[in-house]
Amino acid sequence: MTSKLLPYLISLLAATDTLWRPGRRDVVGNDQAVAICERRNQFFKYGMPFQLGGGDDASRKSAERVASELEKLPDVIFRRRKNKRVFWRLSDQGDWRLRSRCGSFGVSSMLTVMAALRCHMQDVPHEPDDNIVCETWLAGVDGTGSTDRLFDLECILYPALCRGWVTSNSDLDGRVAYLLTEAGREALDHLDDVDLPPYDQAAVDLYFDALLVAREELQAAKPERRNAIAPRLSNGLWPEDSDAAPIPPIFTKAGRVRSLASMKNAIAKMKL
């Protein structure tokens, strides 16, 4: 990946993350919530809208050269319509390589949480809600405080939400629960040996600049369906607290995220 192409890929990552990146749960209006839901659905079907260049002939030709170089990268997947690039998204490997350079929690922390989610899964495909895990159980808090840990949990998991490996569920009080998907179970078995590049401060700066641009655009987004109501996927009917007892929290007593190996050991002891 050349340095010339890096800003385009980081802008794509930031635009994708904006749809899932955590923030205050009480400040999103209904129109914005509907617009976010519509864009998430579009992303899962096709990817992010591809828009690059414009203006005079020289600008369009320059943009076409950049797009052609991007399309050659294994990190990017394009979707065409009538032979025109319409949508694009990062491949799984491209996603993790960029996140590593941009200073995210990283693959290991995400896999730790996914392992905790998998240990709670039951063989009840017709009743998937039985496998949801409340955020406070994962974080090891009682729900009355430690909001920093809940925020950290969201930051760890939103890359998995982007990939469809984890889904989330919220109730009318703003509580969140998570569910590991079948795709997430498969990813959990194949991502612990990913070779990732080191942290890169220049990439971090590019990412947060792009994130601000993407957030401003999303805040002004209008839903395609007028008068639509943002979906509420739950009325707070979480599993009983006793169901959570065997789940090891992802944080240590010191507040650090457990390593994947530590989580696996804790799960193994739980099953003895």
N, C-alpha and C positions, 0 to 999 in steps of 0.2 A: 504494500500500500504506500503510495507516494504521499509526501506532505501536501501536495497540491490538492489531492482528493480528500484528505482527512477532514477538512471543515464541512464538506458536503455530507459525509457519513455521520459526523457528530451532530449536525443539524437534524438529520433523519432520526438519530437516536433520541435527541431531545424532544422532537415533535411527538415521537411515539410515547416517550416516558410521561409527557405532560398529561396524557389521557389517564394515567394510573398513579402518577406520583402523589403521595399523600399531602394533605393540607388540612386546614380546619374543617370539621365536618358540618359546621352550622352556618357557613357563609355562602354556600352554593345555592342559587335560586333554581326554581323548577325548569325554566327555559334552558339554563346552562347545563343542568343535569341531564335533560333530554338530549341536548346537542352532544354531550359527552357520550351518552349511551349509543346514539346513532353513529358516532365516529368510531367507537369501539367495535361495534358490529361490522362496520365497513372495513376496519383494519383486519379483523379476523377473516373476513371473506377475501379481501384483495390486498390490503396493505395501506400505506399512506399515499395520498394523492401526490403524483410526481409533477412538479413544476420547476422548471429551470430555464432561465434566460428569457429572451423576448426583445422587443425593441427593433433596432435596425438589422439588416442582413448580417453584418459583421458579428453582432451580439448573438444572433441566433446560431450562426455557424460555430462560434466559440462554445456556446452551450451544448451544441450537438457533439462536439469533440469531447467535452467533459463527460456527457452522458454515455458516449460510446466507451470511454475508458472505465467509467463506473460499472457498466454492464459486463465488462470482462472480469471483474473482481469476483472471487468466490464468496465474498462477504455480503453480496447484494443479490436480491431476487427481484426481478422486474415482472410485471404483468402487463401485457400488451392488449390493445383493442384496435382493430383495423390497422395493425402494424405500427401503432403509435404507443409509446411508453405512457401508461396511464397511472399505474400504481407501482410502488416499490416498498421493500422491507429488507431488514437485515437478516442474514442467515443466522442460525443459532451460534455458530462459531464466531461470525463477525460481531454479533451482539456482545458476546462475552469478552472478546478481545478489546473492544472499545470500552466496555464498562471497566475493565481492569485498568486501562490507561486513564480513565476519567475519575478514578478513585472511589468507585462504589464499594459497598460492603463485600462484594465478590461472590464468586460461585460457591465457595465453601460454606459461607454463612447461609446462603439460600438453601443449599442441600441439607444443612443441619435442620432447618425448619421443615423442609419437605419430608425428611426422614421421620420427624416427630409426627407429622400428619399421617404418614403411611402406617405407622405403628398403631394408629387409632382406627384404621379402615377395617370394615367388616365386609363379609361377602353377602351384601344385600343390594344388588344392582337396581332392584325395583324400588328401593327406599334410600336414595342417596343422601337425604338429609340426616340419616342416622350417623353419617360419617363426618359431619361438619364439626369443627373444633373451634371453640370460642377463643378470641384473641387473648383474653386474660389468662386462660389456661396455658397457652403456649408461652406467654411472657412470664408466667409465674407470679402474677399480681392479682389483687382482689377486686380490681375495678374501681376502687375509690381513690387511687393515686397512681404514681409511677407512670404518668402519661408519656414521659420520655421513652420508656421501654416499649410502649405500644406504638409510638411513632417510629422507633427504630425497627420494630417488627414489620411495619408497613414498608419502610425503606428497603428492608431485606427482601420482601416478597413481591414488590411490584414488578421486578423483571420477570418473575415466574407468571404473574398475572398477564403481562404482555404476551408471553409465549403460549398462554392457554394451558399451562401446567398446573396452575392453581386457580380456583374460582373463589370469589368472596360473596358474602351475604350480609346484609345489614338490617337491623330492626328499626322500629320507630324511635328508639332512644339513642340511635347512633352507634350501637355496639356492632362489632364486626366479627364474623366467623369465617373460617377458611375450609376449603375442601380440595384435596389432591385429586386431579383427574387421572384417567388412564394414561394419557400422554405424559403426565407428570411422573407417574410410576416408571414408565420406560426411560424418561430422561434421567431419573435418579440413579439408574443403573449404568449410565454411560457418560456422565459429566464429571465424575470425580478425578479424571485423569487429563483434563483439558490443560494444554500448555498455554499460559497467559503471559502477555507482555507486562513490564513493570509500570508503576504509576508514572504519569507524565504531566507535569504542572501546566504545560502549554495546552495539552488536551483538556485538562480540567477547566482552564479559563475559557476555552472555546465552548465547552459544554454548557457552562452556566450562562454565558452570553446568549447562546442559542436557546436555552431554556426560558430566559426572560422574554425573548421574542415570541416563542411558541405559546407561553402563558398569556401574553397580551392578546394574541390572536384568538385563543380559545375563550378568553373572558368576553370577547365581543361576538362569539359564535351564536347564531340563531338556529333553532331546530327546524328541520325540514317539515316536520308535522306540527302544525299549529294546534294549540290547545291540548297537546299531548301531556300526559302526567308521567313524571319519572317513576319507574317501577320500584315498588317496595317488595323485596323478595322474602320478607319474613315479618312476623309480628312478635318477635322476641321469644319464640318457642324453642329455646336452645335445649340440648340434652341436659339431663339432671347433673348437678355438680358431681355426684358420685362417679359418673362416667369419666370424669377428667382425672381422677386420682392417679391412674397408672402412667399418665403422660409426663415424661420428664420435661421440665421447662427448658427453653433454649438458652437462657442466660444462667451464668454461674452466679454464686453469691456475690462475687466482686463486680458483677454487671457486664462481664464480657460474654460474647456469644460462644457457646460451646463449639469445639471443633466437631467435624463430622464423625471422627473416630470416637470422641468422647460421647456423643449422642448415641452411636451404635452400641457402645459398652453399657450405657445407662439403660437402653432398651433391652439388651440381652439380660441384664440383671433383673429387670422388671418381669421378664418372662420366665425366670427360674422358679 
